Amino acid sequence: MTLVGLVVVSHSARLADGVVEVAAQMAPDVTVAAAGGTADGGIGTDADAVIAAIERADGGTGAVLLYDLGSARMVAELAVETLSDPDSALLVDAPLVEGAVAAAVAAQGGADLAAVARAARGAAGGGPGAPAAAEPVVSPGVPHARVAIRLANEVGLHARPAALLARTVSAVDAQVTVRLGDATADGASVLAVMALGARRGDEIEVSAMGPDAGEAVRRIEELAARDFDE
Amino acid sequence: MGCTADDVAKAVRAVAAVVAEHRVELIQLDRAIGDGDHGENLDRGFKAVVSKLDESTPDTPAAVLKLVATTLISKVGGAAGPLYGTAFLRAATALGDAPELGPAEVVTALEAALGGVVARGKAEVGDKTMVDALVPAVNAAKAGHDTVAAVLAAAADAAVAGAESTVPLVARKGRASYLGERSADHLDPGARSTTLLLRSFADTAAGS
């Protein structure tokens, strides 16, 4: 399956490359393309470079674009408008670093273009102190599942394990909530999961709702049993 | 007597000269409330436009404007690239393949240019941007003038007043908006460059 790609549009080549580096670490199979700086190496954005980056990132299932500052948005918009299929690229208003990480993890999990864009948008304020995700209300007739897991792995739900969990959630058709004590997080959001700060020895509760609820819980249990492949 | 592609190309070359002449002024205005690159970027963009025109002059006024648009979009780097680029692109599209431009066509092009700037930058009058110069310019252009020179002169005069009106404003769009109250008491560089462009077009039209 071809994964959705990402394009990081920035005024600075080094900033774009840095964001790509951070996002790619969490999503090894996603093409994250940098479009930073002007053609002559200065500060600014280059529409041609953005178009080329979209072409690199879009392997057939589309690309999500993130940008740093105002005029980068305008240049990115222009670039998208010039594509032969403007619907193949989505420009997302999201915090650049958090958005890129969240989008990369969603893309790695096989999420489609709209879902990757949603993941990026959802990253706004997704760090520590973010409002807790509402636990899905269980409605009759919708499959749901729940399990308590004691974390035995070395680092708990830190970066890589959180990314693996979020990727697992992205791959199934279920809404997943992870709870630690009074705090809850949307299982599809790597940043929200990390922000729980769940450590080795902590007990988390995973609840899922939707057609694949049972499968979601089973896969996460397996993941934890394997100590998140540490 | 209307403006041909050659006339439009000549006007664009004159604009490039004016931008080069005012490069430092625009840099200084932008340095006060923005990132200081407006004069540099616009000068680089219009110099590239002139190089392209040196290679060949397109056949229609719209094709000249389209060349300006695509060159500015790829060469400018800052906000002026997509904003002026979209303005020239929309103007070109609105003109179709008309071989010559009369006053009505020039008004149509200006209205389309304004529409493009607003669509791209989402700014309104009072935000302290080029829109503050362009909106009154287009309104003045629409007042039933019977020559291209009169249309452009009215637009340029109104743009000057519009740009002046940005001085006391607190910026709500663009890099200057990060300064909040400190952006007041400065002329907006984008409004200033819009005025320079319109004044240059008007001067060329008056001289031909």
Interface residues (C-beta under 8 A of the other chain):
Chain A: T38 A39 G42 I43 G44 T45 D46 A47 D48 L69 G70 S71 M74 V75 E77 L78
Chain B: D35 D37 N41 I73 S74 K75 V76 G77 G78 A79 G81 P82 L83 G85 T86 R120 G121 K173 G174 R175
